[in-house]
Amino acid sequence: MRRPRQLTQPAQSEQVRFETVELFAQGMAPQQAARRWGTSRKSACAWHARCRDGGVEALRSKDPSARPSRMQLC
């Protein structure tokens, strides 16, 4: 089984979402598109649905919603 690709930057994740949806538009099957980018078929289908319902803007990365770190620098 192949390990998923680790994406560290939101821009990298966003680019994978855009390119996966583009592969769908070109007629590629969901499983093939997901395999190409090292993601799950479920994620690829969810991105496609988000793009279909909300356009390309729905695929954009959102600001982190987590609380700021409480760790203090010395």
N, C-alpha and C positions, 0 to 999 in steps of 0.2 A: 504494500500500500504506500502510496506517495504522501510525503509530508506536505502540509499546506505551506505556501510561501509566507514568510514573515514580512509584513509590511510595517515599517516603522513610522513613516510620515503620512499624515492625512492626505497629502497630495498624491502619494503613491497609491493609496487605497482608492481614491477618487478616480485616478487614471485607469485602474483596473476595472472599476465599475463602468466607466464610459466605454472602454474598449470591448468589454464583454457584451454590452447592449448593442454596440455597433456590429459585432459578429452575429447577433440575433437578427439584426436588420438585413444582413447579407444572406440570411437563410441557414446559418449554422445551427445544429441541434443544441439544446441547452447543455447536455452532458459533455459534448465536445468543447463548447465554449468554456465551460467550467474547468475542464481538464487542462485546457491550454494555459489558463492563468493560475492553476493550482488552488482553485476554490471548490466549494461544493455545488452540486447542481441546484440544491435548495436556495443557496445564496444567489446564484445566477438568475434563477427564475424570479426571486423576490426583487432583484434590481430591475429586471425587465418589467415587472408589474408596476414598480414605483415610477419608472420612466414613462410607461404608457399612461398612468393616471396623473402624474404631476409634471411630466416633461423632464428635460435634462436637469433642471434646477433641483428636482427631487433626489438626484444622485449626488449632489454636492455634499461634502463633509460639513458636519455641524460643529459648532464650538463645543469644547469639552464641557460636560455638565457636572463633572465631579467637583467636590469641594477643593479649595486650595490646600496644598500640603501644610501640615502643622509642624513639619520638621524645620528646625531653626539652624541656620548656618552659623558657625563660630567665627 
